[in-house]
Amino acid sequence: MTANLFGVLGIAAVASLSAGAIHATAIGSHGEEKQTAYVFAATAFFQLAWGAVALFRPTRAVALIGAIGNAALLSGWVLAK
């Protein structure tokens, strides 16, 4: 991997950790809607876990998992809207 990819992956990891924290806080405001709370919890778990792994194991495989996972989350959000 090039040094540039490490930098980009580090930025993506921090962004994922931030997004995961935001989604984790959204769980409480959607407590009445259990399915929505579960989706926010699963989203937060993925984003927090991937962000942590990407910070400490910045490999192409981790980058690919993040890209596919976040593309799936974005697609789900688009379909929900």
N, C-alpha and C positions, 0 to 999 in steps of 0.2 A: 504494500500500500504506500501511496505517496504521502508526504507530510501534509499536503493540502487536504487530502481526504480525512486525515485524523482531525484536522481543525474543523472541517465541515461536520463530521460526525460528532465532535464535541459540542458544537453549537446545537445540533439536532437533539443530542442527549439532554442538554440543559432545557431546551424548549419542551421536550417531552416530559421532563420532571415537572416543569411549571404547569403544563396542561393537565398532567395527572393530578396535581394538587388542586387545581381549579375544579376538575371533575369530582374529586373526592369531597370537596366542600358542597358541591351541588347535590350530593346524595341526601343530605339533611333537608334541603328545601323541597325534595320530591318524595318525602317519606310516605305520604298517603298513596302514592302511585307506586306499588311495589315493583312492577315490571320495569318502570322507568328508573327506579332506584337501583335495581340490579344491573341495568345497562350502564348506568353511571359508575357503579362499583367495578364492573368488569373493565370498563374503559380506563378508569383510574389505575386499576391494578396493572393492566398491560402497559400503560404509559410510564408508570413509576418503575416497574420492573425492567422494561426495555431501556429506559433512560439510565438506570443504575448499571446495567450490564454494558451498555454502550460506552459509558465513561471509563469502565475498568477493563473491558475487553473489546477495543475498537477494531473489529475485523470486518471483512467483506460480508461474511455470513450474517453477522449482527446487523450490519447496515441493510442487507436485503430483508431480513425479518422485520426491521423497523419500517422500511418502505412499504412492504406488503401489508403489514398490520395497520399502519396508519392510512393507507389507501382504502382498506376495508372499512375502517372507522369513518372516513370521509364519505365513502359511498353510502354507508348506512345513514349518515346524517342527511345527505342529499335526498335519499329515498324518503326519509321521515318528513322532510319539508315539502 
